[in-house]
């Protein structure tokens, strides 16, 4: 089985910064795309940022220029550096990974972490 464990959430004042981490473990052959999504109360889950195995990134419009996604392929870890945080960034942040489990197979499987709460408030 594959597990994703997020950490780094918390309460921060507007304009502050947080760094989220997500570690993937289990029987993983390769992690293709990995990234972060968020869901605020009463809202649908939305894209925050994704990054491919070769470092190609994609960001949601609301976080461009403020958030930076990165990954360490050796540690199977993805990071989200969040700067200039706003109250509207308050949400549960979920890590997602598109994973290959078997050498020689093109099948990909999507996994989610349990989420970490980020709250931005004065």
N, C-alpha and C positions, 0 to 999 in steps of 0.2 A: 504494500500500500504506500501511497504518497501522502505526506503531510506537509502543510504549509503553516508556519507559525509566525505571526506578526508581533512586533513589539515597537515601542517608542511613542505610542499615543499619550495623550494627556490634555491638561488644561493650559492654555497659553493666552496671553493678552493680545489684542489686535496689534499687528505689526511685528509680532514675534516670530520665532522659528521653531520647527520641530523636525526631527529626522526619524522616519519610519524604516524598519527593517523587516524583511520576510525571508526566513530560511526554509528551504525545501529539503526534505529528507525522505528516504525510502528507496525503493528499487527503481531508480531513475537512470535511463540510458542517456537522455539528452533533454535539456529544457530549451524549447524553441522561443516562443514569445512569453514574456512574463510582464506583469504590470499591476497597477493599482486602480481600483474602482472605489466609489464612495456612494453612500446612501444616507440621505438626511431623512428625518421623520416625515412621513407622508409623501415622500418623493420616490421616484424610480432610481434604481442604481445607475450611476453614470460613469463614463470613462474619466479617469484622471490622467494616467500616462501609461504607455507600454514601451517595452524595449525588446528588440530581437536579440538573438544569440550573437549577432555581429555588431550590435550597438546602434541599430537604427531606432530612433525614438519617435513617439507620437504623443501629443498632449491634447487634453481637452481645452477648448478655447478659454475657459474661465481661469485656467491656471498657467497659461503660457507666460513665460517671463518671470514667474514667481517660484515655480516648482521645478526640480530637476530629478530625473530618474537615472539610476545607474545600476550596474550589476557586477557581481564578482562570480565568474563562471566556475572558478575553482571551489569556492565556498557555497555554490548554489544559493546565493543570496542576492536579493534585489533591494535597493534602497530608494527612498523618496525624501529628498531634501525639500522642505517646505519653508519658504521665506515670505515675509510680508503677509502674514496670515490675516484673514478677514473673518468676521463673524459668520459670513455665508459659507465658509469652508468647514463649518461644524458639521460633522457627519461620522458615521462608522466607515472606516477605510478597510477595504478588503483586498487582499493579495490574490492574484490569479496566476496560474502557470499552465502553459500548454506543453505537455510532456510526452516524449517518446519513451516507451518502457523497454523496447526490445531492439537489439542490434539487428539491422536488416529489414526492419518493419517500418513502413511509412505511417502507420497508425498513430494518431495523436489523441491525447486525453487531457481534458481540462479539469483542473483542481482549484478549489477555493480554500482560503484560510478562514478562521473563525471571526476575524474582524478586530479592529482596535479603534477605540473611541478617540476622536480628536474634537476638542471643544475650544472655541475661540471666543473669549468674553472678557470684558473688563470688570 
